[in-house]
């Protein structure tokens, strides 16, 4: 039986976050080649929105909820993340990976900014058929706010609760969680308070590294470990080699 690996591709590595929906096609090609060369792994892929989604969500104040003045922001923001998702899926398929996009606006609802429902059965059935589902951060309907942004990191913490996953890795534009310029090799609830994490310089309505760590700590509370590493170490992670990243775990040090 194939190992099932959940990979989160950071929006900052597949887009230029200082631009306006600028897709990094060269990086997508490199990622797709690595994933294609690991046919012994069943992948579930989640990607961030990067510059395709965050600027639109901020411009239409979707992080503040929905009212009669910003309803068009749902379409505009979803259109932007859909463009990126299509680029990711196309790159994978061009390299022989049987991939298909899954869109949270269609599959999820939230309550006060937190994912509440997730129709995960299509994802599970795709995995069963050996197809790679590709999910992404998206605008979703919210029972309290009207609409909100559900980050890719929220999806990363939601999927293992519903679908069996053997390993979880987050490929980012940094080597891991840093303290005084050095990678922190292991973080749990006891040690996270000792780490000062800065916010992203680019537009991010979902909390950047802070939001990422909070989601991974929720996973660790349920006994599921995850790893943050630099994109350049993706193949090392997939092959089970040392990758120089940060493990987020529920175990006490």
C-alpha positions in Angstrom: 0.0 0.0 0.0 1.3 3.5 -0.9 2.2 5.9 1.8 -0.1 8.9 1.9 1.7 12.2 2.2 0.0 15.6 2.7 2.1 18.4 1.2 1.3 22.1 1.7 3.0 24.4 -0.8 3.3 27.9 0.7 1.8 30.7 -1.3 5.1 32.5 -1.0 7.0 29.8 -2.9 4.5 29.4 -5.8 3.8 33.1 -6.3 5.6 36.4 -6.1 3.8 37.7 -3.0 4.9 41.3 -3.7 3.1 41.2 -7.1 -0.6 40.8 -8.0 -1.4 37.2 -8.8 2.1 36.5 -10.3 2.5 32.7 -10.6 6.0 31.4 -10.2 5.8 28.9 -13.1 9.5 27.9 -12.9 9.1 26.8 -9.2 5.8 25.0 -10.0 7.7 23.1 -12.7 10.4 22.1 -10.3 7.9 20.9 -7.7 5.9 19.0 -10.2 9.0 17.1 -11.4 9.8 16.1 -7.8 6.3 14.9 -7.1 6.2 13.1 -10.5 9.4 11.2 -9.6 7.8 9.8 -6.4 5.1 7.6 -7.9 5.3 5.3 -4.9 3.6 8.0 -2.8 0.0 8.9 -2.8 -0.1 12.7 -2.5 -2.7 15.1 -1.2 -1.6 18.6 -2.0 -2.8 21.9 -0.4 -1.4 25.3 -1.5 -1.6 28.8 -0.2 -3.0 31.7 -2.1 0.1 33.9 -2.1 -0.4 37.0 -4.3 -3.5 35.3 -5.9 -6.2 35.8 -3.2 -4.7 37.7 -0.3 -4.6 41.1 -2.0 -8.2 40.6 -3.3 -9.5 39.5 0.1 -7.8 42.5 1.8 -9.1 44.9 -0.9 -12.7 43.7 -0.4 -12.3 43.4 3.4 -13.4 39.8 3.4 -11.2 39.3 6.5 -13.8 41.6 8.3 -16.8 39.6 7.0 -19.5 40.1 4.4 -21.9 43.0 3.9 -23.9 44.5 1.0 -20.8 46.5 -0.1 -18.3 43.7 -0.6 -20.3 40.8 -1.9 -18.5 41.0 -5.3 -15.3 40.2 -3.3 -16.4 36.5 -3.1 -16.2 36.1 -6.9 -13.1 38.2 -7.3 -11.1 36.5 -4.6 -12.2 33.0 -5.6 -11.4 33.8 -9.3 -7.8 34.7 -8.2 -7.2 31.5 -6.2 -8.9 29.4 -8.9 -6.3 30.8 -11.4 -3.5 29.7 -9.1 -5.0 26.3 -8.5 -5.4 25.8 -12.2 -1.7 26.6 -12.7 -0.7 24.1 -10.0 -2.9 21.4 -11.4 -1.7 22.0 -15.0 1.9 21.9 -14.0 1.4 18.6 -12.2 -0.5 17.1 -15.1 2.1 18.3 -17.6 4.6 16.2 -15.6 2.4 13.0 -15.6 0.7 13.5 -12.3 -3.0 12.6 -12.3 -4.2 15.7 -10.4 -7.5 17.5 -10.0 -8.5 20.7 -8.2 -10.8 20.8 -5.2 -12.2 24.2 -4.2 -13.1 24.9 -0.6 -15.8 27.5 -1.6 -17.7 24.4 -3.0 -16.8 22.0 -0.3 -16.5 23.9 3.0 -18.3 26.2 5.4 -17.0 28.1 8.3 -18.2 29.6 11.6 -16.6 32.8 12.8 -13.5 32.2 10.7 -13.0 28.6 11.6 -13.7 25.7 9.3 -16.9 24.1 10.4 -17.9 21.6 7.7 -15.8 19.9 5.0 -17.3 17.5 2.4 -14.2 15.4 2.4 -15.6 12.3 0.8 -14.7 13.3 -2.8 -11.1 13.9 -1.7 -11.0 10.5 0.0 -12.4 8.8 -3.0 -9.9 10.5 -5.3 -7.1 9.3 -3.1 -8.6 5.8 -3.2 -8.4 5.9 -7.0 -4.8 7.1 -7.0 -5.7 10.6 -8.1 -4.0 13.6 -6.5 -6.5 16.1 -5.1 -5.1 19.7 -5.0 -6.9 22.0 -2.5 -6.1 25.6 -1.7 -6.8 28.5 0.6 -10.1 30.1 -0.5 -13.0 32.3 0.4 -15.9 30.3 2.0 -19.3 31.1 3.4 -19.4 31.7 7.1 -22.5 31.3 9.3 -21.5 34.2 11.5 -19.5 36.6 9.3 -21.3 35.8 6.0 -17.9 34.9 4.4 -14.3 34.5 5.5 -11.0 33.2 4.3 -10.0 29.7 5.1 -6.3 29.3 4.8 -4.5 26.3 3.3 -3.1 25.8 6.8 -6.6 25.3 8.2 -7.1 22.7 5.6 -3.9 21.0 6.6 -5.1 20.7 10.1 -8.6 19.5 9.0 -7.7 16.8 6.4 -5.9 14.3 8.8 -9.0 14.4 11.1 -11.1 13.0 8.2 -8.7 11.2 5.9 -5.8 8.9 6.8 -2.4 10.6 6.2 1.0 9.1 7.0 3.1 12.2 6.9 2.6 16.0 6.7 5.1 18.4 5.3 4.9 22.2 4.7 7.2 23.5 2.0 8.0 27.2 2.6 10.4 29.9 1.6 12.3 29.6 4.9 14.3 26.7 6.3 11.9 26.2 9.2 10.8 28.2 12.3 13.8 30.5 13.1 15.1 31.8 16.5 18.0 34.1 16.4 18.6 33.1 12.8 18.8 29.4 13.5 16.2 26.7 12.8 14.3 25.4 15.8 14.3 21.7 15.2 11.3 20.9 17.4 8.4 22.8 18.7 5.5 21.8 21.0 3.1 23.6 23.3 5.7 23.9 26.0 8.4 25.5 23.8 6.4 27.7 21.3 6.1 30.5 23.9 9.9 30.9 23.8 9.8 31.8 20.1 9.1 35.3 18.8 7.6 35.1 15.3 7.4 38.1 13.0 4.6 38.8 10.6 5.0 38.6 6.9 6.0 41.8 5.1 3.5 41.0 2.3 -0.3 41.0 2.4 -1.5 37.9 4.3 -5.0 37.9 5.8 -4.5 34.4 7.4 -1.7 35.1 9.9 1.5 34.0 8.2 3.8 31.8 10.2 1.9 32.4 13.4 -1.3 31.1 11.8 0.7 28.1 10.4 2.1 27.2 13.8 -1.3 27.5 15.5 -2.9 25.1 13.1 0.0 22.6 13.4 -0.1 22.7 17.2 -3.8 21.9 17.0 -2.8 18.8 15.0 -0.1 18.0 17.5 -2.7 18.1 20.3 -4.3 15.1 18.6 -1.0 13.2 18.2 -0.2 14.1 14.6 3.2 15.4 13.9 4.1 17.8 11.0 7.2 19.3 9.5 8.1 22.8 8.1 11.0 22.9 5.7 12.5 24.9 2.8 11.1 24.0 -0.6 14.6 23.1 -1.8 14.5 20.2 0.7 11.2 18.7 -0.6 12.9 15.7 -2.1 14.8 15.1 1.1 11.6 15.1 3.1 9.8 12.8 0.7 12.7 10.3 0.8 12.9 10.4 4.6 16.3 12.1 4.7 17.4 14.9 7.0 15.8 18.1 5.7 17.0 20.7 8.3 13.4 21.8 9.1 11.2 22.2 12.2 9.0 19.4 13.5 5.8 20.4 15.3 4.9 17.6 17.8 2.8 17.0 20.8 5.6 15.2 22.6 7.3 16.9 25.5 11.0 17.6 25.2 
